């Protein structure tokens, strides 16, 4: 998974992440990588992490998108859609070329 795609995925799932381990398992990447990217997103001001000070599990956090995070999510989503459209069009052209050779 490319960094931009991972960033978009974490921005999309930020508010429903139960734990870094659960998201790492879901995405098939290491917890360390999830932690690294989440910290970078926090430093950039794209997400905010609040821990539940009354909770028994002090390591549990709630991740919230900031306004800047919402804007970045929109930008990355547009880029992702453009990239997928280009891939689709390339595959369509390849199919047409292969059918013409037959």
Secondary structure, 3 states (H helix, E strand, C coil): CCHHHHHHHHHHHHHHCCCHHHHHHHHCCCHHHHHHHHHHHHHCCCEEEEECCCCCCCCCEEEEECHHHHHHHHHHHHHHHHHHHHHHHHHHHHHHHHHHHC
